[in-house]
Amino acid sequence: MKKDLDIPLKRDKLYDQVANQIEKLIIEESFHPGDKLPSERNLAVQIGISRTVVREATRILNVRGLVKIKPGKGTFVQKLTPNDAAAPISLFLKLQQSANTFLNLCEVRFTLETEIAGLAAEKATDKDITAMEAAVQDMAGHVENEHEFVEYDLAFHSSLAEATQNDLYSILLAPITDLLLEFRLTAYSCDSQRSIEGGLTHHSRILNQIKKRDRKGAQSAMRDHLVQAQSLIDAARLQTGMSEYGKQQETK
């Protein structure tokens, strides 16, 4: 079926206008994930512009993650993932860091993850619970490696968000945990024993409450975990002189 490319064009930045119109068509489901876009030549003829402009427009869409260019095969519509949607939020937060960054992140995380835990207790599938169990087991198996331990810690929280069956929670949580990564690694290096024991104990408690389908119990376990995690980070910041940005302050 031929797609309708009715594009009223101005003469400046034609490639931006073409890219925006094709993006609009994708969003409105004239194109679907896996669909192949018309060739550069056909698009150029339909729109009445040069192939060079079409080529630049598809490159813009490729950068946005909306299409994938396969040399020799064509340009195909991509299916966006929650991580794709979270990336711009993460970039915004990194560029807007201020003296209150750490406290702001913790405040939002406390509200967000408490609700996530409650919803996970209600909606988690057997597959979700298996993923959480695997993350806790992987944490226990990598206590000697701070990066891998924290990586599996994050995997547990990602699995929790997925268990809500609502992609928005994954999209909102990902950039927050990404920015807190440096703080968590520092906390581990300053007090690995408390980080390991606390992480394993609290994650296991959260998981047990989810298995029981106890919404309030899961929320309570998550609150206890977040309070303990923040106390470890606060202690590490004092010990290392870490700033609100997650970097060690320079000594004069």
Secondary structure, DSSP 8 states (H G I E B T S, - for coil): ----------SSSHHHHHHHHHHHHHHTTSS-TT-B---HHHHHHHHTS-HHHHHHHHHHHHHHTSEEEETTTEEEE----HHHHHHHHHHHHHHT--TTHHHHHHHHHHHHHHHHHHHHHHH--HHHHHHHHHHHHHHHTTTT-HHHHHHHHHHHHHHHHHTTT-HHHHHHHHHHHHHHHHHHHHHHHH-HHHHHHHHHHHHHHHHHHHHTT-HHHHHHHHHHHHHHHHHHHHHHHHHHTB-TTSSB----
